[in-house]
Amino acid sequence: PIRLTWNIAGASYSFLQEQNVLSTIGRLLGPRDLPYGFMVNFKAGGITGIGGGLTFYHDSFFGEANRFKVRTLYTTTGTRRAVLGLLVGKDRATYLDSGAGYTLRQNARFFGLGPRSRSANLSYFSQETSWIGGTLGHHEGPFLGELTAVYSGAGTHKPNAERTPTLPEVFRRQPFGYGELSKVTTVSVALSHETVDGDGRPDRGGIRRVEASFTMPSGTSPGGDYWGFRGDLEQFLPLWFTERALAFRGYIGYFAASTTKIPFQRLYTNDEPDQLRGFDDYRWRDRGIVNATLEYRWPVWALNTLQGTGVDAYLLSDVGQVFHTRQQIDRRNVTVSYGGGLRIVTGTGFKGRLEIAHSKEETVFRITSDQLFQYNKGDLYNGRDQGILR
């Protein structure tokens, strides 16, 4: 499989080079003098289908330290996403990160809960999530403290008629929260330590982050209060040759509620940024998730310089699982994925990835403008806090 992945990556690179696609991308993604403009969002593969959208950004929004963004995404399988973000005080000691968003996933999947849910129990449902919130952050050297408050609603119902079988058809005993709207307020505190410069081709430094959250339902929402705890570790190391890097990411998250049920749409699942890349999104779901990810990266093409616009290749491996209790974290429940891909990078950072990953159940191909490493920069501004925006 590794040789096959490498051959596919090599053939793809050669084809793109011959068709002048890479040069065109370089011109499109190259630096611009204006502080505002539009960027194309893209996503393809698996249950996502093929999709795209536009992002309008302004990197000097009523001040050089302020950022404003409106991002949209539409896919052929019925996913709709819109995010509005405002970042005030970027690169200053104290900043405000805020955002609001809406996501409709018309073909979300449910196989049951836990690390031993069966692939034969595939069922579909629709999920709508809307949210608004803000984060107050303060830097002290490499340390960062954050206080976040988010109000969100997550509802589930039957999918489109062409998506069968539906969740009620497969599971006579439906998961807690199905068919209901879960409205909650979540408050979290996070502390992180970061020594990485940029998000394009880091080859040194790391990120260490711990977070605790408390979630309170509103009105007649199902369930009760519960705590959330999460730890993230990322490390980048130069390996073997110049401009080569080994990227490691490990994380564990858990929702603790000893006497309260948690609506299933609020539980952890293998969706961005917590993908188990050999499995399509929403294959696994439970109160906790743990994973270790490795990527070995090296440059294969550069427009002008190695630190500018270019394409990097990488090999990947994911080892992880979901769990209900810590006793379920066991080698018999662990999933293993491996594969490779290409990353598009410019002088201003990461722009997109194309990858293929294999597991014992399936092989998944993805094209996306989101990355899994360094994902927590501007969580609400970018609309991608996995621990809160469930």
C-alpha positions in Angstrom: 0.0 0.0 0.0 2.8 2.4 0.7 4.4 1.8 -2.7 1.0 2.2 -4.3 0.5 5.5 -2.5 3.9 6.7 -3.5 3.3 5.8 -7.2 -0.1 7.6 -7.2 1.5 10.7 -5.6 4.3 10.6 -8.1 2.0 10.2 -11.1 -0.3 12.9 -9.9 2.7 15.3 -9.4 4.0 14.6 -12.9 0.6 15.1 -14.5 0.0 18.4 -12.7 3.5 19.6 -13.6 3.0 18.7 -17.3 -0.3 20.5 -17.4 1.1 23.6 -15.8 -1.4 23.2 -13.0 1.3 23.7 -10.3 2.6 26.9 -11.9 -1.0 28.2 -12.1 -1.6 27.4 -8.5 1.6 29.2 -7.6 0.5 32.3 -9.3 -3.0 32.2 -7.7 -1.7 31.5 -4.2 1.3 33.8 -4.3 1.6 36.9 -2.1 -0.5 39.9 -2.9 -0.2 43.5 -1.9 -3.8 44.0 -0.9 -4.9 43.2 2.7 -8.2 41.8 1.6 -9.5 39.5 -1.1 -11.1 36.1 -1.9 -9.8 32.6 -1.5 -11.3 29.4 -2.9 -12.3 26.6 -0.4 -12.3 23.1 -1.7 -13.2 19.7 -0.3 -13.7 16.3 -1.9 -13.8 12.6 -1.0 -16.0 10.1 0.9 -19.3 11.2 2.3 -18.3 14.9 1.7 -18.7 14.4 -2.1 -17.3 17.3 -4.1 -17.6 20.8 -2.8 -16.3 24.3 -2.7 -17.0 27.8 -1.6 -15.5 31.2 -1.2 -13.8 33.0 1.7 -13.7 36.7 1.9 -10.9 37.9 4.2 -9.7 41.3 5.4 -6.4 41.2 7.2 -6.5 44.9 8.2 -10.1 45.3 9.4 -10.3 48.7 11.0 -6.7 48.3 12.2 -3.6 46.4 11.2 -4.0 43.9 14.1 -7.6 42.9 13.2 -8.8 40.1 11.0 -12.2 39.5 9.5 -13.4 36.5 7.5 -16.6 35.1 5.9 -16.3 31.5 4.8 -18.8 29.3 2.9 -18.8 25.7 1.7 -21.4 23.8 -0.4 -21.0 20.1 -1.4 -22.8 17.7 -3.7 -23.9 15.5 -0.8 -25.8 18.3 0.9 -23.3 19.8 3.3 -23.8 23.5 3.9 -21.4 25.6 6.0 -21.0 29.3 6.7 -18.6 30.9 9.2 -18.1 34.5 10.2 -15.0 35.3 12.2 -13.5 38.4 13.8 -10.0 38.4 15.4 -9.1 41.6 17.2 -5.5 42.2 18.4 -3.7 39.5 16.4 0.0 39.1 17.5 -0.7 41.3 20.5 -0.4 40.2 24.2 -4.2 40.2 24.6 -6.7 39.5 21.8 -10.3 38.6 21.2 -11.2 35.7 18.9 -14.9 35.5 18.0 -17.1 33.8 15.5 -20.5 32.5 14.5 -21.5 29.7 12.2 -24.0 27.3 10.8 -23.5 23.8 9.5 -25.9 21.4 7.8 -24.8 17.8 7.3 -27.5 15.9 5.4 -25.7 12.6 5.3 -24.1 12.3 8.7 -23.6 8.6 9.6 -24.2 6.6 12.7 -22.9 3.0 13.3 -23.6 2.8 17.1 -21.5 4.0 20.0 -18.1 2.7 21.1 -14.9 1.3 19.6 -16.6 -1.9 18.6 -19.5 -0.5 16.6 -20.0 -2.6 13.4 -19.6 -1.3 9.9 -22.7 -3.3 8.9 -24.8 -1.0 11.1 -24.4 1.9 8.8 -27.3 4.4 9.0 -27.9 8.0 8.0 -29.3 11.1 9.6 -29.2 14.9 9.2 -27.5 17.2 11.7 -27.8 21.0 11.9 -25.5 23.0 14.2 -25.4 26.7 14.8 -23.2 28.6 17.3 -21.9 32.0 18.4 -19.1 32.7 20.8 -15.9 34.4 21.8 -12.5 33.8 23.3 -10.4 36.2 25.3 -6.7 35.2 25.1 -3.5 36.5 26.7 0.1 35.7 25.7 3.1 35.7 28.1 6.0 34.7 25.9 5.4 31.2 24.5 2.5 30.7 27.0 -1.1 31.4 26.1 -4.2 31.4 28.3 -7.7 31.4 26.9 -11.2 31.9 28.3 -14.0 30.8 25.9 -17.8 31.0 26.0 -20.0 29.5 23.3 -23.8 29.1 22.8 -24.7 26.4 20.4 -27.6 24.4 19.1 -27.3 20.9 17.6 -30.4 19.2 16.2 -30.9 15.9 14.4 -33.6 14.5 12.1 -34.1 12.1 9.2 -31.8 12.5 6.2 -32.8 13.2 2.6 -35.0 10.5 1.0 -32.1 9.1 -1.1 -30.0 8.4 2.0 -30.9 4.9 3.3 -31.1 3.2 5.6 -32.1 5.9 8.0 -31.0 5.8 11.7 -34.5 4.7 13.0 -34.6 1.9 10.4 -31.4 0.4 11.7 -31.6 1.2 15.4 -35.0 0.5 17.0 -33.6 1.9 20.2 -32.4 5.3 19.0 -29.5 7.1 20.6 -30.2 9.6 23.3 -30.9 13.0 21.8 -32.0 11.8 18.3 -34.8 13.9 16.9 -34.2 16.7 19.5 -32.5 20.0 19.5 -29.7 20.3 22.1 -29.1 23.9 23.1 -26.2 24.4 25.4 -23.8 27.1 26.8 -20.2 25.9 27.1 -17.5 27.8 29.1 -13.9 26.6 28.8 -10.4 27.5 30.0 -7.3 26.5 28.1 -3.5 26.9 28.6 -1.0 26.2 25.9 2.7 26.5 25.2 3.9 27.0 21.6 7.3 27.2 20.1 6.4 26.8 16.4 6.8 29.6 13.8 4.2 29.7 11.0 2.0 26.9 9.8 3.5 26.2 6.4 6.6 24.0 6.8 7.5 23.9 10.5 10.5 21.5 11.2 11.1 22.5 14.8 9.2 23.3 17.9 5.9 22.1 19.3 2.5 22.8 20.8 1.3 21.6 24.2 -2.3 22.4 25.2 -4.7 21.5 27.9 -8.4 22.5 28.1 -11.3 22.1 30.6 -14.9 22.9 29.7 -18.3 22.9 31.4 -21.4 22.5 29.4 -24.9 23.6 30.6 -28.1 22.8 28.7 -30.7 25.5 28.1 -34.5 25.3 28.5 -35.9 21.9 27.7 -32.8 20.6 26.0 -32.1 16.9 26.6 -29.4 15.9 29.0 -27.7 17.7 31.9 -24.5 19.4 32.8 -21.2 17.8 32.0 -17.5 18.4 32.0 -15.0 18.1 29.2 -11.3 17.6 29.3 -8.8 17.6 26.4 -5.0 17.5 25.9 -3.1 18.1 22.7 0.5 17.6 21.9 2.3 18.5 18.6 6.0 18.2 17.9 8.0 18.9 14.7 11.5 17.5 14.2 14.0 17.7 11.4 14.8 14.2 10.2 17.5 12.8 7.9 17.9 15.5 5.3 17.5 19.3 4.9 13.9 20.5 4.6 12.6 17.1 5.8 10.4 17.0 8.9 8.7 14.5 11.1 5.4 15.9 12.4 3.7 14.3 15.4 0.3 15.0 16.9 -1.3 13.3 19.8 -4.5 14.1 21.6 -7.1 12.8 24.0 -10.5 14.2 24.8 -13.3 13.1 27.2 -16.7 14.3 28.3 -17.4 13.3 31.9 -21.0 13.0 33.2 -21.4 10.3 35.8 -25.1 10.7 36.3 -26.2 12.4 33.1 -26.7 11.3 29.6 -25.1 13.3 26.8 -26.9 13.8 23.5 -25.2 11.6 20.9 -24.8 14.6 18.5 -22.5 16.2 21.2 -20.2 13.2 21.5 -16.7 13.0 20.0 -16.5 11.6 16.4 -13.8 11.2 13.8 -14.6 14.4 12.0 -12.2 17.3 11.3 -9.9 18.1 13.0 -9.9 14.7 14.8 -10.0 12.4 11.8 -8.9 8.8 11.8 -7.8 9.1 8.2 -8.3 5.6 7.1 -12.0 5.9 7.9 -14.6 8.3 6.5 -16.1 10.9 8.7 -18.6 9.9 11.5 -17.5 6.2 11.5 -16.8 6.2 15.3 -18.6 8.0 18.1 -18.4 8.1 21.9 -17.6 10.2 25.0 -13.8 10.1 24.4 -11.3 10.0 21.6 -7.6 9.3 21.6 -5.2 9.3 18.6 -1.5 9.6 17.6 -0.7 10.9 14.2 2.7 10.8 12.3 3.6 12.6 9.1 7.0 12.5 7.4 7.2 15.5 5.0 9.6 16.5 2.2 9.4 19.1 -0.6 8.8 17.9 -4.2 8.2 21.2 -6.0 8.8 24.9 -5.4 7.8 27.9 -7.4 10.9 30.0 -6.5 12.3 29.1 -3.1 11.8 26.2 -0.7 10.2 28.5 1.8 7.8 30.0 -0.7 4.9 28.6 -2.7 5.3 24.9 -3.4 4.2 21.3 -2.9 5.3 18.9 -0.2 4.7 15.1 -0.1 4.1 13.2 3.1 3.6 9.7 4.4 1.0 9.4 7.2 0.0 7.0 10.0 -2.9 7.3 12.5 -3.4 5.1 15.5 -6.4 5.8 17.6 -9.9 5.0 18.8 -13.1 6.3 20.6 -14.0 5.1 24.1 -16.7 5.3 26.7 -14.5 4.6 29.7 -10.7 4.5 30.0 -10.9 0.7 30.4 -11.9 0.5 26.7 -8.5 2.1 25.6 -7.0 -1.2 24.5 -4.9 -2.5 21.6 -7.9 -4.7 20.6 -10.0 -1.6 20.0 -7.3 0.6 18.4 -7.7 1.4 14.7 -4.7 1.8 12.4 -4.5 3.9 9.2 -1.7 4.7 6.8 -1.2 6.4 3.5 0.3 9.5 2.0 -0.5 12.7 0.2 0.5 16.2 -1.1 0.4 19.5 0.8 0.1 22.9 -1.0 2.0 25.6 0.9 2.7 29.3 0.3 4.9 31.8 2.0 1.9 32.7 4.2 1.2 29.2 5.3 -0.8 26.0 4.5 -3.4 26.1 1.7 -4.6 22.6 1.1 -3.9 18.8 1.0 -4.6 15.9 -1.2 -4.3 12.5 0.5 -5.2 8.8 0.4 -5.4 6.7 3.6 -6.1 3.0 4.1 -7.5 1.0 7.1 -8.8 -2.5 7.5 -12.3 -1.3 6.5 -11.8 1.1 3.6 -9.6 3.4 1.6 -10.4 7.1 1.8 -9.4 9.8 -0.6 -9.6 13.4 0.5 -9.0 16.9 -1.0 -9.4 19.7 1.5 -8.2 23.2 2.4 -8.1 22.4 6.1 -5.2 20.8 7.9 -5.1 18.6 11.0 -1.9 20.1 12.5 -1.9 23.5 14.2 -5.7 23.5 13.8 -6.4 25.3 17.1 -5.1 28.7 15.9 -8.1 31.0 15.9 -10.5 28.2 16.8 -13.7 30.3 16.7 -12.4 32.7 14.0 -12.0 29.6 11.7 -15.0 27.8 13.2 -13.2 24.5 14.1 -13.1 23.8 17.8 -13.8 20.1 18.0 -14.2 20.0 21.8 -16.9 22.7 21.9 -18.6 23.0 18.5 -20.4 19.7 18.6 
